[in-house]
Amino acid sequence: MSDSDLAFEPVAGVRLAAGPAGIRYQGRDDLVVLAFDPGTRCAAVFTRNAFCAAPVILARQHLQTAMPGYLLINAGNANAGTGKRGLADARSSCETLADLAGCQVEQVLPFSTGVIGEHLPVDRFASALPALLESLDTDAWPRAARAIMTTDTRPKLRSVRFELNGRTATVTGMAKGSGMICPNMATMLAFLATDAAVEPEVLRACLQAAADRSFNAISIDGDTSTNDACVLAATGALGNTAIAETSGADFAALQAAVEAVCVDLATELVRDGEGATKLVRVRVDEARDRDEARQVAYTIAHSPLVKTALFASDPNWGRILAAVGRAGVTDLDIDRIRIYLGDVLIVEDGGRAADYTEEAGAAVMAESEIEIRVSLGRGDLDAQVLTCDFSYDYVRINAEYRS
């Protein structure tokens, strides 16, 4: 897939550039700058991993001081598990960009992805950044989406246009991630922008809700990264009156567009999971509350036995049944539970469904997109998690990651 094949809409007020810095990779782009017009508002959500990376710590601090004018993203080195030197290196990279761009260092947010535990080669930022600042362009989204990749096999880039007060607004976003993916926040980097004007508190509410329904509802391997971050910028270039309430038609239109981009990107992250051959939707309904529905869904999605059966197209339904039983839901009445593979009922009344056949289950498991549905028979709430299978390539990719 070439950059020209990636459909997207530029966002007025956002310029991007990508280029090679040799941070880890040779012969490819691995450093990205996003530049925002003055007046841009930003919101962000980050990893909840206790060993959060130095750029996450610094980005949080900078957001409390000023609205960003620049995002600085590198691939190949996570700058995580690097202690005080890691914080100094992250700040040094921000200072380099701030000096070149003529802004305050707090107006630069740093983001890193790659190998944990190695120090950031900050001298390479100084060598590469002047050329990037000279080449900033509104149409550089595809090149930037490719530059932030690590084990991804393809870039993830999406746009949605929506109507706002008689004007056509745009949301465009890019994301990277195909392994070490599980919520809290969501395990990946994602950067979204809109030309709509939005007040900061409303922007934060919009992003959090969208993340909860997308990036926080996926799992590839159950591992939460140290570097997760998702940023939503609103440039205001559209010229609309700033959306100031989390209610009304304007906010609903913005929320729907941002959520649509996030859901598309999250789905592509799972579809491109390390070694993945199948996209799997785990849906749990008839729950007493959404927390217990998510609890059951994630127990299934995280099960190596379920995920390897999915790769083998083996309708080993006992593995799904066992995962439901160990999910930790109290007072579970197994006689009320129904489990489906696609439209095929496989479990009811505490055991295998009377009409179930291995052939019917195998036909569903052979598909490239599969739904596992569990009806708990306890209430009327539900939750969905996107996941994928575990293949031989997942082991190979992660065994060879540092070599």
C-alpha angles and dihedrals in degrees: 000000000000125000089252089063093060110096115213143140119235116236117228109239095030125096125178140191135183132189146153118281100161092234090149108324125069124214098014140082113269105156126071135185125194115193122197128202116247113278095036115146122213138195128184142184123203144194120286093210108130089223092058114172125259094251090054091053092048095044090054091050093048093049089057090056108039145355109261124252094183141029117206116198130180131185128208099040123061096193086216127137088024101118123205093342089057091056090048091049093049091050091047091055090050091048091052092054093042092053092050094044097041097237137117116279089237088063090068119081115198125211129181136183132180138058117014122227101029124112119249114251094228094177089070091059090058091052096049106036101074091060092047093052089050092053101046109145137171090228098054096096095109094050091047092049089054095045095058093056123114115167091354114122094208140013121263115221130155139172134192127186122205140174119258120175092333093312130105111242128190137217117190126176142175130196141182131202140102104163140032085042124156131118129277093110099341120280109252144051119270131174122191133176137184132189091221120108111243132170114243098246092049090047091053092050091048093051095045093051092047092047092050091055096044124015091029091053100059136083132180102169109351094252119126114210128228093230108048116146139157122190129191118192126191112197099184090220090132089073097227123144104270114265102244104169133061089226138062134057097295094056092043091054092048093046093050092050096046091046091049091054092046093048092049092049093045091050091051091050090057094041087054094044114148106283092347119160099171138046110217128194114201109196123183118189139168089051126150090234139357093253093064091043090054090044092058093041093052093046088058094041093051097047111114089201093055092044094050091048088053090053091050092047085235114154091215092160093173088075091057092046091051092050092053090050094052096044091102099244109154123231093012112179103210092192090066096050121104123189124195137190101206104312093335115108107219105165133035137141091025097304147039114331113254094236097042118121129189089231092058092049092047091052091057094044091053091064122099092229118044135180122208110193126189120189109197098191092222107103145326106279127102145184137194132210127189117217141149141220129275113243135179087261092061089063093043095049094050095040090054098036097110097035 
